[in-house]
């Protein structure tokens, strides 16, 4: 099973429902996105597929740039971004979280 190009509305709803009960697993602070943060994101995404990230620094534009950078570098898809919290998803080869059909 391969990573979809983009998520449909139903797939986003499904993933938001799963992410609702999650706590942020990665917190990005004042230092921004460092190599160690990216390594942790890669490791956590490989293990969990869906990840809630808290971006504790910067204003709205800075947070958007950070999210865009994370998505580009990890190959993940944005599920939701509200305030300082974003939810990203990257499907594994042997997925434990199958997406609903379109």
Phi, psi and omega per residue, in radians:
X1 nan 2.311 -3.077
X2 -1.907 2.806 3.140
X3 -1.129 2.274 3.076
X4 -1.214 2.699 3.101
X5 -1.138 -0.785 3.065
X6 -2.608 2.842 -3.070
X7 -1.654 2.426 3.054
X8 -1.349 2.969 3.138
X9 -1.074 -0.749 3.132
X10 -1.134 -0.671 3.109
X11 -1.158 -0.691 3.098
X12 -1.119 -0.733 3.110
X13 -1.050 -0.776 3.139
X14 -1.060 -0.834 -3.115
X15 -1.198 -0.630 3.087
X16 -1.098 -0.676 3.108
X17 -1.077 -0.712 3.107
X18 -1.197 -0.742 -3.062
X19 -1.265 -0.341 -3.069
X20 -0.952 -0.732 -3.088
X21 -1.495 -0.039 -3.111
X22 -1.444 2.603 2.960
X23 -1.668 2.684 3.092
X24 -1.020 2.249 -3.132
X25 -1.626 -0.442 3.123
X26 -2.233 2.295 3.105
X27 -2.076 2.191 3.127
X28 -1.763 2.090 -3.048
X29 -1.748 -2.662 -3.045
X30 -1.136 -0.434 3.137
X31 -1.338 -0.161 3.125
X32 1.352 -2.689 -3.092
X33 -1.561 1.884 3.127
X34 -1.798 3.038 3.115
X35 -1.071 -0.679 -3.133
X36 -1.189 -0.623 3.089
X37 -1.149 -0.748 3.128
X38 -1.132 -0.667 3.102
X39 -1.120 -0.716 3.111
X40 -1.156 -0.710 3.089
X41 -1.056 -0.821 3.125
X42 -1.018 -0.846 -3.114
X43 -1.081 -0.809 -3.100
X44 -1.194 -0.708 3.099
X45 -1.116 -0.681 3.136
X46 -1.107 -0.575 -3.093
X47 -1.523 -0.682 -2.980
X48 -1.880 -0.353 -3.109
X49 1.258 -0.788 3.116
X50 -2.026 2.422 -2.964
X51 -2.532 2.337 3.050
X52 -1.774 2.223 -3.080
X53 -2.087 2.333 3.061
X54 -1.849 2.218 3.105
X55 -1.889 1.760 -2.966
X56 -1.523 -0.083 -3.059
X57 -2.098 2.746 3.015
X58 1.493 2.980 3.079
X59 -1.641 -3.015 -3.049
X60 -1.009 -0.783 -3.121
X61 -1.153 -0.709 3.106
X62 -1.096 -0.751 3.134
X63 -1.115 -0.692 3.107
X64 -1.097 -0.739 3.096
X65 -1.085 -0.714 3.128
X66 -1.112 -0.785 3.130
X67 -1.085 -0.790 3.127
X68 -1.046 -0.728 3.128
X69 -1.117 -0.784 3.135
X70 -1.056 -0.795 -3.128
X71 -1.084 -0.736 -3.125
X72 -1.145 -0.780 -3.066
X73 -1.299 -0.596 -3.079
X74 -1.630 -0.331 -3.068
X75 1.345 0.270 -3.139
X76 -1.462 2.939 3.096
X77 -1.976 2.488 3.115
X78 -1.399 2.187 3.079
X79 -1.611 -0.810 -3.056
X80 -2.828 2.560 3.047
X81 -2.449 2.014 3.128
X82 -2.304 2.045 3.121
X83 1.058 -2.123 -3.096
X84 -1.667 0.071 -3.095
X85 -1.997 2.333 3.004
X86 -2.282 2.657 3.122
X87 -2.062 2.203 3.127
X88 -2.133 2.730 -3.082
X89 -2.430 2.339 3.001
X90 -2.454 2.097 -3.060
X91 -1.302 2.377 3.070
X92 -1.504 2.901 3.092
X93 -1.075 -0.838 3.096
X94 -1.832 1.341 -2.992
X95 -1.173 2.418 3.012
X96 -1.707 -0.066 -3.029
X97 -2.272 1.284 -3.097
X98 -1.198 2.385 3.141
X99 -1.430 2.559 3.022
X100 -1.174 2.704 3.087
X101 -1.125 2.593 -3.136
X102 -0.356 nan nan
